[in-house]
């Protein structure tokens, strides 16, 4: 019996160790070292080819990028289930796309869905898989050859190969998905994009610190004599992943390295490099493929129309006018990138967001980073796609498939609690709205649609009734909704809606509107016709003044002489900062001397109901009602200085904390009155409870989805 127990324990240990080394460590024995390495991808010149069963044929990548976030979760929660992925794959394929691109190793549910969707499918959905770089390491003090950078990427690349071939198990806590990866999806993985949008300072630091490490010779990838140390690092990384997959699985596929304009391979005039602080270049032409590498390579770029628009700052940007006479630096830049490379070029990110907020303007073609309606987004995608095709690129991938509530943006992140972003939809933050698929609040529909139809409002929503005027309020994860009913309302009549949120500041008099209130208001919503309606904020509670006072007014906002009075009667338009410096007419750098602003508090009139043929996703308010004497409004939470509405957290007094700190409120005070009245506008309490982490949402395909669907289906029919 003792021997039997010893034998059983020994077998168990051997099985355990075998499983651990094989599925966890990637240890293997090549039992057929002479077997040929195969690939169903290749490249010739500027073209990508795919063997889909009938020999190699030209293949244009028409793709969408896909993140891992859904409402109520950060991306690193990997909370998307297989059924959701399967549903999305069907939508993506119906749109006319043939490829999805993901950025990092996801949960097993993604790979199971790819396997289930594509098995037995004569028209599969292909995958381009990314290899992610840890944000902390990428932005830390180390260069790319540090073990925390290079060795981690080398290890993760082998892990990725095993995951795609269904032979890996990952533990929780590695910063990747976790679980057992048992589905072999390699027949549908056409390639890798290694890395991220490289920080130019990381590239420059690596080149400086490793000056003599500028060459690499591998079995599959090597460098040319012109390579930089960072490019040699990339060659080593690419050679490693091809070598591992070739040795263990006898397969190869396309390999590319992530790049973007910040580290593009071009030289610019000094004033442009100073203006954009462009300090480094990455040129994959300095990485050559050895004969043993048959899978093919392409140049991958993330290129958007609005930033960094280097060509618009050239001495004479008019030379980039298209055949219609419009300056189109995006098209010109794409042609410049494609002409530079001897290999296929794929624009692996392009797009515009449907956010209300904005971060960058495209001054030439109007394809801006935000404040785009869903129809505007669709047209911008069409125009960008045509520019990409006309430049001769081998493929393009739309950023992105789904909106992502958890994301942040540089010009709004100071105003929100970054630990709670998945629990509400911040319409002011553009990075959350690049998707073709929207997540709208409510399980099946939203609690209100601003469309002039007031049937969704009830007596329970009424908070104030006074002299023929009724004010009603409701809210969800995205908006505060207001309905004003006023007997005999004329669309030319001006109405003021004061809002008091914080007891730390506010005024009962708005000097610029000559309006008086019963309480000290922080905001005033002024309804002034279809074109001039807007929101004003009391200057002490103006977050832009507190956070960007130096850039805007050249004054430190926290010096005593610059601090607004607690009850100042001055109310200001609400603005977003877009640029903190730009070139003057003489094209000289004036860093810090100017700021470009956008009035985000101006209200847009229109119909915000997605089911309406007149739908305008940017619409903030609408006149309506049976007698035309109703006004509906929807106001994004952040516009009223809510940093986390899921817990009803707002900004505390900036000047007591030298910046944004949060405070919880349980109610706000609101009122409504005519601009012609000489009486103080009455204000009443409205309770605020929040919803915590229990978010509700439903999926909705944006107008842009159907616009791209029409284009890609017509394109396919034409072929």
C-alpha positions as CSV (number, residue, x, y, z in Angstrom):
1,X,0.0,0.0,0.0
2,X,2.8,2.3,0.8
3,X,4.4,1.8,-2.6
4,X,1.1,2.4,-4.3
5,X,0.7,5.7,-2.4
6,X,4.2,6.7,-3.4
7,X,3.6,5.9,-7.0
8,X,0.3,7.8,-7.0
9,X,1.8,10.8,-5.4
10,X,4.7,10.7,-7.8
11,X,2.4,10.5,-10.8
12,X,0.3,13.3,-9.4
13,X,3.4,15.5,-8.9
14,X,4.7,14.7,-12.4
15,X,1.3,15.5,-13.9
16,X,1.2,18.7,-11.9
17,X,4.7,19.7,-12.8
18,X,4.1,18.8,-16.5
19,X,0.9,20.9,-16.5
20,X,2.6,23.8,-14.8
21,X,5.7,23.9,-17.1
22,X,3.7,23.3,-20.3
23,X,0.6,25.5,-19.7
24,X,2.0,28.1,-17.3
25,X,5.6,28.4,-18.3
26,X,5.5,27.6,-22.0
27,X,8.1,24.9,-21.8
28,X,7.9,22.5,-24.7
29,X,9.9,19.9,-26.6
30,X,10.1,20.2,-30.3
31,X,9.2,16.7,-31.4
32,X,9.5,17.4,-35.1
33,X,12.3,20.0,-35.6
34,X,12.4,19.4,-39.3
35,X,8.7,20.2,-39.9
36,X,8.1,23.1,-42.3
37,X,6.9,26.4,-41.0
38,X,3.7,27.6,-42.8
39,X,1.8,30.9,-43.0
40,X,-1.5,31.8,-44.5
41,X,-0.4,35.5,-44.7
42,X,2.3,37.2,-46.8
43,X,3.1,40.6,-48.2
44,X,4.4,41.7,-51.6
45,X,5.3,45.3,-52.1
46,X,2.5,47.4,-50.6
47,X,-0.1,44.6,-50.6
48,X,-1.2,42.1,-47.9
49,X,-2.2,38.6,-49.1
50,X,-4.3,36.0,-47.4
51,X,-4.8,32.4,-48.2
52,X,-8.4,31.7,-47.3
53,X,-8.4,28.2,-48.9
54,X,-8.1,29.2,-52.6
55,X,-4.5,30.3,-52.6
56,X,-3.1,33.8,-51.8
57,X,-5.4,36.6,-52.7
58,X,-5.1,40.4,-52.0
59,X,-6.7,41.3,-48.6
60,X,-7.8,44.8,-47.6
61,X,-8.0,45.0,-43.8
62,X,-11.4,46.6,-42.9
63,X,-11.5,46.5,-39.2
64,X,-12.6,47.9,-35.9
65,X,-10.6,48.2,-32.7
66,X,-12.2,46.6,-29.7
67,X,-11.5,47.5,-26.1
68,X,-12.4,45.5,-23.0
69,X,-14.6,47.9,-21.1
70,X,-18.3,47.9,-20.4
71,X,-20.3,50.2,-18.1
72,X,-19.8,49.4,-14.4
73,X,-16.3,48.0,-15.0
74,X,-12.8,49.1,-15.8
75,X,-11.1,47.6,-18.8
76,X,-8.9,45.5,-16.5
77,X,-11.9,43.8,-15.0
78,X,-12.3,41.8,-18.3
79,X,-16.0,41.7,-17.6
80,X,-17.4,41.0,-21.1
81,X,-18.9,37.5,-21.5
82,X,-18.9,35.2,-24.5
83,X,-22.5,35.8,-25.4
84,X,-21.8,39.6,-25.6
85,X,-18.7,39.0,-27.8
86,X,-20.7,36.7,-30.1
87,X,-23.5,39.3,-30.5
88,X,-20.9,42.0,-31.2
89,X,-19.1,39.8,-33.8
90,X,-22.3,39.4,-35.7
91,X,-22.9,43.2,-35.7
92,X,-19.3,43.9,-36.8
93,X,-19.5,41.4,-39.6
94,X,-22.9,42.8,-40.7
95,X,-21.3,46.2,-40.9
96,X,-18.9,44.9,-43.6
97,X,-15.8,44.6,-41.5
98,X,-13.5,41.6,-41.8
99,X,-11.2,42.1,-38.9
100,X,-11.2,43.0,-35.2
101,X,-8.1,44.3,-33.5
102,X,-7.6,43.9,-29.7
103,X,-4.8,45.4,-27.7
104,X,-3.9,42.9,-25.0
105,X,-4.6,39.4,-23.7
106,X,-8.3,39.3,-22.7
107,X,-10.3,36.8,-20.7
108,X,-10.9,33.3,-22.1
109,X,-14.4,34.3,-23.1
110,X,-13.1,36.4,-26.0
111,X,-11.1,33.5,-27.5
112,X,-14.0,31.0,-26.9
113,X,-16.3,33.4,-28.8
114,X,-13.8,33.8,-31.7
115,X,-13.5,30.0,-31.9
116,X,-17.3,29.5,-31.8
117,X,-18.1,32.3,-34.2
118,X,-15.5,31.2,-36.8
119,X,-15.6,27.4,-36.7
120,X,-17.5,26.2,-39.8
121,X,-17.9,29.8,-40.9
122,X,-17.0,30.3,-44.6
123,X,-16.8,34.1,-44.0
124,X,-14.9,34.4,-40.7
125,X,-14.0,37.4,-38.7
126,X,-10.2,37.7,-38.5
127,X,-8.2,39.0,-35.6
128,X,-5.1,41.2,-35.2
129,X,-3.8,40.9,-31.7
130,X,-1.8,43.4,-29.8
131,X,1.0,43.0,-27.3
132,X,0.5,45.6,-24.5
133,X,3.1,47.6,-22.6
134,X,2.5,48.3,-19.0
135,X,1.6,52.0,-18.6
136,X,3.6,52.4,-15.4
137,X,6.7,50.9,-17.0
138,X,6.3,52.8,-20.2
139,X,6.1,56.1,-18.4
140,X,8.7,55.4,-15.7
141,X,12.4,56.2,-15.4
142,X,13.6,53.1,-17.3
143,X,14.6,52.7,-20.9
144,X,13.3,50.0,-23.2
145,X,16.2,47.6,-22.4
146,X,15.4,47.4,-18.7
147,X,14.2,44.0,-17.7
148,X,10.9,45.4,-16.5
149,X,10.4,46.6,-20.1
150,X,12.1,44.3,-22.5
151,X,12.1,41.0,-20.6
152,X,8.5,41.5,-19.7
153,X,7.6,42.0,-23.3
154,X,9.6,39.0,-24.4
155,X,7.8,36.8,-21.8
156,X,4.4,38.3,-22.7
157,X,4.9,37.7,-26.4
158,X,5.5,34.0,-25.8
159,X,2.4,33.9,-23.5
160,X,0.4,35.6,-26.2
161,X,1.4,33.0,-28.8
162,X,0.4,30.2,-26.4
163,X,-2.9,31.8,-25.7
164,X,-3.8,32.1,-29.4
165,X,-3.0,28.4,-29.9
166,X,-5.1,27.4,-26.9
167,X,-2.2,26.1,-24.7
168,X,-1.9,28.5,-21.8
169,X,-3.2,29.0,-18.2
170,X,-2.8,32.4,-16.6
171,X,-3.2,33.3,-12.9
172,X,-5.0,36.4,-11.7
173,X,-2.9,39.4,-11.0
174,X,-0.6,39.5,-14.0
175,X,-2.2,42.6,-15.5
176,X,-3.7,40.4,-18.3
177,X,-6.7,38.3,-18.6
178,X,-6.7,35.1,-16.5
179,X,-7.9,31.5,-16.7
180,X,-7.5,28.6,-19.0
181,X,-7.0,29.3,-22.7
182,X,-7.9,26.1,-24.5
183,X,-9.3,27.3,-27.8
184,X,-6.9,27.4,-30.8
185,X,-7.9,30.5,-32.7
186,X,-4.7,30.7,-34.7
187,X,-6.4,29.9,-38.0
188,X,-8.1,33.3,-37.8
189,X,-5.3,35.4,-36.3
190,X,-3.7,37.2,-39.3
191,X,-1.1,39.2,-37.4
192,X,0.3,41.0,-34.4
193,X,0.8,44.6,-33.6
194,X,3.5,44.8,-31.0
195,X,3.6,47.7,-28.6
196,X,1.7,50.9,-28.0
197,X,1.8,54.5,-29.0
198,X,5.4,55.0,-27.9
199,X,6.2,57.9,-25.7
200,X,8.7,60.0,-27.6
201,X,10.6,60.6,-24.4
202,X,10.9,56.9,-23.8
203,X,12.3,56.4,-27.3
204,X,14.7,59.4,-26.9
205,X,15.8,58.2,-23.5
206,X,16.5,54.7,-24.8
207,X,18.5,56.0,-27.7
208,X,20.5,58.2,-25.4
209,X,21.2,55.6,-22.7
210,X,21.9,52.7,-25.0
211,X,23.7,54.5,-27.8
212,X,25.9,51.5,-28.7
213,X,22.9,49.1,-28.7
214,X,21.8,50.0,-32.2
215,X,22.1,46.7,-34.0
216,X,20.5,43.3,-33.8
217,X,20.8,40.2,-35.9
218,X,18.2,37.5,-35.6
219,X,17.0,34.5,-37.4
220,X,13.9,36.3,-38.6
221,X,14.4,40.0,-38.1
222,X,17.6,42.1,-38.1
223,X,18.4,45.8,-38.2
224,X,20.0,47.9,-40.9
225,X,23.1,50.1,-40.4
226,X,20.8,53.1,-39.9
227,X,18.8,51.7,-37.0
228,X,18.6,53.4,-33.6
229,X,18.8,51.5,-30.3
230,X,15.0,51.7,-29.9
231,X,14.5,50.2,-33.4
232,X,17.0,47.4,-32.5
233,X,14.8,46.8,-29.4
234,X,11.8,46.4,-31.7
235,X,13.7,44.0,-34.0
236,X,14.6,41.8,-31.0
237,X,11.0,41.8,-29.8
238,X,9.7,40.9,-33.3
239,X,12.3,38.2,-33.8
240,X,11.4,36.7,-30.4
241,X,7.7,36.2,-31.1
242,X,8.3,34.9,-34.6
243,X,11.0,32.5,-33.4
244,X,8.8,31.1,-30.6
245,X,5.8,30.6,-32.8
246,X,7.9,29.1,-35.6
247,X,9.6,26.7,-33.2
248,X,6.7,25.5,-31.1
249,X,3.8,25.7,-33.6
250,X,5.5,25.8,-37.0
251,X,3.4,28.9,-37.9
252,X,4.0,32.5,-38.8
253,X,1.7,35.4,-39.5
254,X,2.0,39.2,-40.1
255,X,4.0,41.2,-37.6
256,X,3.9,45.0,-37.2
257,X,5.1,47.5,-34.6
258,X,2.8,50.2,-33.2
259,X,3.6,53.8,-34.3
260,X,1.9,57.2,-34.4
261,X,2.8,60.7,-35.6
262,X,4.5,61.6,-32.3
263,X,7.3,59.1,-33.2
264,X,6.9,59.1,-37.0
265,X,10.1,58.8,-39.1
266,X,10.1,62.4,-40.5
267,X,12.1,65.5,-39.9
268,X,10.2,68.8,-39.5
269,X,11.3,72.4,-39.3
270,X,12.6,73.4,-35.9
271,X,9.6,75.6,-35.0
272,X,7.3,72.6,-35.4
273,X,9.5,70.2,-33.4
274,X,9.7,72.8,-30.6
275,X,5.9,73.5,-30.8
276,X,5.0,69.9,-30.5
277,X,8.0,68.9,-28.4
278,X,8.7,66.2,-30.9
279,X,11.9,64.5,-29.7
280,X,12.2,61.1,-31.3
281,X,11.6,59.0,-34.4
282,X,10.8,55.3,-35.0
283,X,11.3,54.0,-38.5
284,X,10.5,50.3,-39.2
285,X,12.3,50.6,-42.6
286,X,15.4,50.1,-40.4
287,X,14.2,46.6,-39.5
288,X,14.7,44.0,-42.3
289,X,13.0,40.7,-42.6
290,X,15.3,37.6,-43.0
291,X,14.4,35.0,-45.6
292,X,13.2,32.6,-42.9
293,X,10.4,35.0,-42.1
294,X,7.6,34.3,-44.5
295,X,4.6,35.7,-42.6
296,X,5.0,39.3,-43.8
297,X,5.2,42.6,-42.2
298,X,3.4,46.0,-42.4
299,X,3.8,49.4,-41.0
300,X,1.1,50.2,-38.4
301,X,0.1,53.8,-37.5
302,X,-2.6,55.4,-35.4
303,X,-3.4,58.6,-37.4
304,X,-6.2,61.0,-36.6
305,X,-7.2,64.2,-38.5
306,X,-6.8,66.6,-35.6
307,X,-3.7,65.9,-33.6
308,X,-0.8,66.2,-33.9
309,X,-1.5,68.0,-37.3
310,X,2.1,68.8,-38.1
311,X,1.5,69.8,-41.7
312,X,-1.0,72.5,-40.8
313,X,1.9,74.3,-39.2
314,X,4.2,74.2,-42.2
315,X,5.1,77.5,-43.8
316,X,2.4,77.2,-46.5
317,X,-0.3,74.6,-45.6
318,X,-2.3,75.6,-48.7
319,X,-0.1,73.3,-50.7
320,X,-2.0,70.5,-49.1
321,X,-5.3,71.5,-50.7
322,X,-7.3,68.7,-52.4
323,X,-9.0,68.7,-55.8
324,X,-11.9,70.8,-54.3
325,X,-9.5,73.4,-53.0
326,X,-10.0,72.4,-49.3
327,X,-6.8,72.1,-47.3
328,X,-6.6,68.5,-46.2
329,X,-3.5,67.9,-44.3
330,X,-4.8,64.5,-43.1
331,X,-4.8,63.2,-46.7
332,X,-1.4,64.7,-47.4
333,X,0.1,63.2,-44.3
334,X,-1.3,59.7,-45.1
335,X,0.3,59.9,-48.6
336,X,3.6,61.0,-47.0
337,X,3.5,58.0,-44.6
338,X,2.6,55.5,-47.3
339,X,5.3,56.9,-49.7
340,X,8.0,56.6,-47.1
341,X,7.5,52.8,-46.6
342,X,8.4,49.9,-48.9
343,X,6.0,47.7,-47.0
344,X,2.2,47.8,-46.7
345,X,0.8,50.5,-44.4
346,X,-2.2,49.9,-42.2
347,X,-3.9,52.8,-40.4
348,X,-4.7,50.7,-37.3
349,X,-6.6,53.6,-35.5
350,X,-8.7,56.3,-37.1
351,X,-11.9,57.9,-35.9
352,X,-13.7,60.8,-34.2
353,X,-15.7,60.8,-30.9
354,X,-19.4,61.6,-30.5
355,X,-18.9,63.3,-27.2
356,X,-20.3,66.7,-26.3
357,X,-17.0,67.7,-24.9
358,X,-14.0,68.4,-27.2
359,X,-10.2,68.3,-26.9
360,X,-8.9,69.2,-30.3
361,X,-10.2,71.0,-33.3
362,X,-9.6,70.0,-36.9
363,X,-9.6,73.4,-38.4
364,X,-9.5,72.3,-42.0
365,X,-11.9,69.4,-42.5
366,X,-14.0,69.7,-39.3
367,X,-13.2,66.1,-38.1
368,X,-12.5,67.2,-34.6
369,X,-11.8,65.3,-31.4
370,X,-15.2,65.7,-29.9
371,X,-18.4,67.8,-30.3
372,X,-19.4,65.6,-33.3
373,X,-22.9,64.3,-33.7
374,X,-23.3,60.6,-34.6
375,X,-24.1,61.6,-38.2
376,X,-21.0,63.8,-38.2
377,X,-19.0,60.9,-37.0
378,X,-20.2,58.7,-39.8
379,X,-19.3,61.3,-42.4
380,X,-15.9,61.9,-40.8
381,X,-15.2,58.1,-40.9
382,X,-16.2,58.0,-44.6
383,X,-14.0,60.9,-45.5
384,X,-11.1,59.5,-43.5
385,X,-11.5,56.1,-45.0
386,X,-11.4,57.6,-48.5
387,X,-8.3,59.5,-47.6
388,X,-6.7,56.3,-46.4
389,X,-7.6,54.4,-49.5
390,X,-6.5,57.2,-51.8
391,X,-3.1,57.3,-50.1
392,X,-2.6,53.7,-51.1
393,X,-2.8,52.1,-47.6
394,X,-3.4,48.4,-47.4
395,X,-6.0,48.6,-44.7
396,X,-7.7,50.6,-42.0
397,X,-9.2,50.0,-38.5
398,X,-11.8,52.2,-37.0
399,X,-11.3,53.3,-33.4
400,X,-13.4,51.9,-31.8
401,X,-16.2,49.4,-31.6
402,X,-17.8,50.3,-28.2
403,X,-18.0,53.4,-26.1
404,X,-16.0,53.1,-22.9
405,X,-17.3,54.9,-19.8
406,X,-14.1,54.4,-17.7
407,X,-11.8,56.5,-19.9
408,X,-10.3,59.9,-19.2
409,X,-9.2,62.9,-21.3
410,X,-6.4,65.4,-20.5
411,X,-8.7,68.5,-20.5
412,X,-11.4,67.0,-18.2
413,X,-9.6,64.5,-16.0
414,X,-8.9,67.2,-13.4
415,X,-12.7,67.6,-12.9
416,X,-13.7,64.0,-12.2
417,X,-13.0,61.2,-9.7
418,X,-10.9,58.9,-11.8
419,X,-11.6,56.0,-9.5
420,X,-15.3,56.0,-10.2
421,X,-15.5,56.7,-14.0
422,X,-17.0,53.3,-15.0
423,X,-20.2,54.1,-13.0
424,X,-21.4,57.0,-15.0
425,X,-21.4,58.2,-18.6
426,X,-19.4,61.5,-18.9
427,X,-20.6,63.2,-22.0
428,X,-17.9,65.9,-21.6
429,X,-15.0,63.5,-21.9
430,X,-14.4,62.8,-25.5
431,X,-12.3,59.6,-25.0
432,X,-15.4,57.8,-23.8
433,X,-17.3,58.2,-27.1
434,X,-15.3,56.9,-30.0
435,X,-17.4,53.9,-30.4
436,X,-19.9,52.8,-33.1
437,X,-21.9,51.1,-30.3
438,X,-23.4,53.4,-27.6
439,X,-24.2,52.4,-24.1
440,X,-27.3,54.5,-23.2
441,X,-28.6,54.7,-19.6
442,X,-31.6,52.5,-18.7
443,X,-32.2,48.8,-19.0
444,X,-34.2,49.1,-22.2
445,X,-34.5,52.8,-22.8
446,X,-33.5,56.0,-21.1
447,X,-35.7,57.8,-18.5
448,X,-36.1,60.7,-20.8
449,X,-35.5,61.8,-24.4
450,X,-35.3,65.5,-25.2
451,X,-37.6,65.6,-28.2
452,X,-40.5,67.8,-27.4
453,X,-42.7,64.9,-26.4
454,X,-43.4,65.3,-22.7
455,X,-45.5,62.1,-22.3
456,X,-42.7,60.5,-20.3
457,X,-42.9,63.1,-17.5
458,X,-45.3,62.6,-14.6
459,X,-46.6,64.4,-11.6
460,X,-44.0,62.6,-9.5
461,X,-41.3,64.5,-11.4
462,X,-42.6,67.9,-10.4
463,X,-40.5,69.9,-8.0
464,X,-41.9,73.4,-8.3
465,X,-45.2,75.0,-9.4
466,X,-45.6,78.7,-9.3
467,X,-47.8,81.2,-11.3
468,X,-48.3,79.1,-14.4
469,X,-44.8,77.7,-14.4
470,X,-43.9,74.1,-13.5
471,X,-40.4,72.7,-13.1
472,X,-39.8,68.9,-13.3
473,X,-36.5,67.0,-12.8
474,X,-35.2,63.5,-13.2
475,X,-31.8,61.9,-13.8
476,X,-29.9,58.9,-14.9
477,X,-26.2,57.8,-15.3
478,X,-25.6,60.4,-18.0
479,X,-27.8,63.5,-17.6
480,X,-29.8,65.7,-15.4
481,X,-33.2,66.2,-17.2
482,X,-35.3,69.3,-16.8
483,X,-38.8,70.0,-18.0
484,X,-40.1,73.6,-17.8
485,X,-43.8,74.1,-18.6
486,X,-44.9,77.7,-18.8
487,X,-48.4,78.6,-19.8
488,X,-48.3,80.7,-22.9
489,X,-44.6,80.4,-23.4
490,X,-43.2,82.2,-26.4
491,X,-40.0,80.9,-28.0
492,X,-38.6,84.4,-27.9
493,X,-39.1,84.6,-24.1
494,X,-35.9,84.4,-21.9
495,X,-36.0,82.1,-18.9
496,X,-33.4,81.6,-16.2
497,X,-33.0,78.4,-14.3
498,X,-30.6,78.9,-11.2
499,X,-29.0,75.9,-9.6
500,X,-27.4,75.9,-6.1
501,X,-25.1,72.9,-5.4
502,X,-22.4,73.9,-2.9
503,X,-22.8,75.9,0.3
504,X,-19.2,77.0,-0.1
505,X,-19.9,79.7,-2.7
506,X,-22.5,81.2,-4.9
507,X,-24.4,84.4,-5.4
508,X,-28.1,85.5,-5.2
509,X,-27.4,88.0,-8.0
510,X,-26.1,87.3,-11.5
511,X,-24.6,90.6,-12.6
512,X,-24.3,89.9,-16.3
513,X,-27.9,88.7,-16.6
514,X,-29.3,91.1,-14.0
515,X,-31.1,88.2,-12.4
516,X,-31.9,87.7,-8.7
517,X,-32.4,84.5,-6.8
518,X,-33.7,83.5,-3.4
519,X,-30.6,81.4,-2.7
520,X,-26.9,81.7,-3.7
521,X,-26.8,80.0,-7.0
522,X,-23.7,78.4,-8.5
523,X,-25.0,78.1,-12.1
524,X,-27.6,79.8,-14.2
525,X,-29.1,78.0,-17.3
526,X,-30.3,80.8,-19.6
527,X,-32.9,79.8,-22.2
528,X,-32.6,82.4,-24.9
529,X,-34.0,81.1,-28.1
530,X,-32.5,78.3,-30.3
531,X,-29.2,80.0,-30.8
532,X,-28.2,81.9,-27.7
533,X,-29.1,79.5,-24.8
534,X,-26.2,78.6,-22.5
535,X,-25.1,77.9,-19.0
536,X,-23.2,80.4,-16.8
537,X,-21.1,79.5,-13.7
538,X,-20.3,81.8,-10.8
539,X,-16.6,82.7,-11.2
540,X,-15.5,81.3,-7.8
541,X,-17.0,77.9,-8.9
542,X,-15.4,78.0,-12.4
543,X,-13.1,75.0,-12.5
544,X,-11.3,76.2,-15.6
545,X,-10.3,79.4,-13.9
546,X,-9.0,77.4,-10.9
547,X,-7.1,74.8,-12.9
548,X,-5.9,76.8,-15.9
549,X,-5.8,80.4,-14.7
550,X,-2.1,80.8,-15.5
551,X,-2.5,79.6,-19.1
552,X,-5.6,81.7,-19.7
553,X,-5.1,84.9,-17.7
554,X,-1.4,84.7,-16.9
555,X,-2.3,84.9,-13.3
556,X,-1.8,82.4,-10.5
557,X,-5.5,81.8,-9.4
558,X,-4.5,81.0,-5.9
559,X,-2.7,84.3,-5.1
560,X,-4.9,86.2,-2.7
561,X,-5.5,89.1,-5.0
562,X,-6.7,86.8,-7.8
563,X,-9.1,84.7,-5.7
564,X,-12.8,85.6,-6.6
565,X,-15.1,86.5,-3.7
566,X,-17.1,83.7,-2.3
567,X,-20.4,85.5,-3.2
568,X,-19.1,87.2,-6.4
569,X,-22.0,88.3,-8.7
570,X,-19.9,87.6,-11.8
571,X,-21.1,84.6,-13.7
572,X,-19.0,83.3,-16.7
573,X,-19.5,81.1,-19.7
574,X,-18.4,77.5,-19.2
575,X,-15.4,76.7,-21.4
576,X,-13.0,73.8,-22.1
577,X,-9.3,74.4,-22.8
578,X,-8.1,72.9,-26.1
579,X,-4.6,74.3,-26.5
580,X,-2.3,76.1,-24.1
581,X,-0.1,77.7,-26.7
582,X,0.1,78.2,-30.5
583,X,2.1,80.0,-33.1
584,X,1.4,83.6,-33.9
585,X,1.1,85.2,-37.4
586,X,4.9,85.3,-37.6
587,X,5.1,81.6,-36.9
588,X,7.2,82.1,-33.7
589,X,6.7,79.9,-30.7
590,X,4.8,81.6,-27.9
591,X,4.6,78.9,-25.3
592,X,2.2,79.7,-22.5
593,X,1.2,83.0,-23.9
594,X,-2.2,82.0,-25.4
595,X,-4.9,79.4,-24.7
596,X,-7.5,78.1,-27.2
597,X,-10.9,77.8,-25.6
598,X,-14.2,76.3,-26.5
599,X,-17.5,77.4,-25.0
600,X,-18.9,74.0,-23.9
601,X,-21.7,75.7,-21.9
602,X,-23.5,76.8,-25.0
603,X,-26.6,74.8,-25.5
604,X,-27.6,73.1,-28.8
605,X,-31.2,73.0,-29.9
606,X,-32.6,69.9,-31.5
607,X,-34.2,66.5,-31.2
608,X,-32.2,64.1,-29.1
609,X,-34.4,61.0,-29.5
610,X,-32.5,58.3,-31.4
611,X,-35.8,57.0,-32.8
612,X,-36.5,60.3,-34.5
613,X,-35.6,60.9,-38.2
614,X,-34.5,64.4,-37.0
615,X,-32.2,62.9,-34.3
616,X,-29.2,65.0,-33.3
617,X,-27.1,63.4,-30.7
618,X,-25.6,66.7,-29.6
619,X,-29.0,68.3,-28.9
620,X,-29.3,69.7,-25.4
621,X,-32.8,71.2,-25.4
622,X,-36.0,71.3,-27.3
623,X,-39.2,73.2,-27.3
624,X,-42.4,71.1,-27.4
625,X,-45.5,70.0,-25.6
626,X,-49.1,70.0,-26.9
627,X,-49.3,73.8,-26.9
628,X,-45.6,74.4,-27.6
629,X,-45.2,75.7,-24.0
630,X,-42.7,73.2,-22.8
631,X,-38.9,73.1,-22.7
632,X,-36.9,69.9,-22.2
633,X,-33.2,70.0,-21.3
634,X,-30.5,67.4,-20.6
635,X,-27.4,68.6,-18.9
636,X,-24.3,66.4,-18.6
637,X,-23.2,65.9,-15.0
638,X,-19.7,67.2,-15.4
639,X,-21.0,70.4,-16.8
640,X,-22.4,71.2,-13.4
641,X,-19.1,70.3,-11.6
642,X,-20.2,66.8,-10.5
643,X,-17.0,64.7,-10.2
644,X,-18.9,61.5,-9.4
645,X,-22.7,61.6,-9.7
646,X,-23.0,57.9,-8.9
647,X,-22.3,59.0,-5.3
648,X,-23.4,62.6,-5.8
649,X,-19.9,64.0,-5.3
650,X,-19.3,67.6,-6.5
651,X,-16.3,69.9,-6.4
652,X,-15.5,71.5,-3.1
653,X,-14.2,75.0,-2.9
654,X,-11.1,75.2,-5.1
655,X,-9.5,78.0,-3.1
656,X,-9.7,76.2,0.2
657,X,-8.0,73.1,-1.3
658,X,-5.8,74.6,-4.0
659,X,-7.5,72.4,-6.7
660,X,-10.3,70.0,-7.1
661,X,-11.4,68.1,-4.0
662,X,-14.7,66.3,-3.7
663,X,-17.6,66.7,-1.4
664,X,-20.9,64.8,-1.1
665,X,-24.3,66.5,-1.4
666,X,-27.7,65.1,-0.7
667,X,-29.7,67.8,-2.4
668,X,-29.6,70.7,-4.8
669,X,-31.7,73.8,-5.1
670,X,-33.3,74.8,-8.4
671,X,-35.7,77.4,-9.6
672,X,-37.1,79.0,-12.8
673,X,-38.2,82.5,-13.7
674,X,-38.6,85.0,-16.5
675,X,-35.8,87.4,-17.4
676,X,-38.4,90.1,-17.3
677,X,-39.4,89.6,-13.7
678,X,-38.0,92.0,-11.1
679,X,-38.7,89.5,-8.3
680,X,-36.1,87.1,-6.9
681,X,-36.5,83.6,-8.5
682,X,-37.8,81.1,-6.0
683,X,-35.7,78.0,-5.5
684,X,-36.7,74.6,-4.0
685,X,-34.8,71.6,-2.8
686,X,-34.4,68.5,-5.0
687,X,-33.0,65.3,-3.4
688,X,-30.1,63.5,-4.9
689,X,-29.4,59.9,-4.0
690,X,-27.1,58.5,-6.6
691,X,-26.9,54.9,-7.7
692,X,-23.5,53.7,-6.5
693,X,-22.0,50.9,-8.7
694,X,-25.4,49.6,-9.8
695,X,-25.4,51.0,-13.3
696,X,-28.1,50.4,-15.9
697,X,-27.5,50.6,-19.6
698,X,-28.6,49.2,-23.0
699,X,-26.8,48.9,-26.3
700,X,-27.6,51.1,-29.3
701,X,-25.9,51.2,-32.6
702,X,-25.0,54.7,-33.5
703,X,-26.0,56.4,-36.8
704,X,-22.3,56.2,-37.8
705,X,-22.5,52.4,-37.7
706,X,-25.2,52.4,-40.4
707,X,-23.3,55.0,-42.5
708,X,-20.2,52.8,-42.5
709,X,-22.2,49.7,-43.1
710,X,-23.6,51.3,-46.3
711,X,-20.2,52.3,-47.5
712,X,-18.5,49.0,-46.8
713,X,-21.3,46.9,-48.3
714,X,-21.4,49.0,-51.4
715,X,-17.6,48.7,-51.5
716,X,-17.9,44.9,-51.3
717,X,-20.6,44.8,-53.9
718,X,-18.4,46.9,-56.2
719,X,-15.6,44.4,-55.9
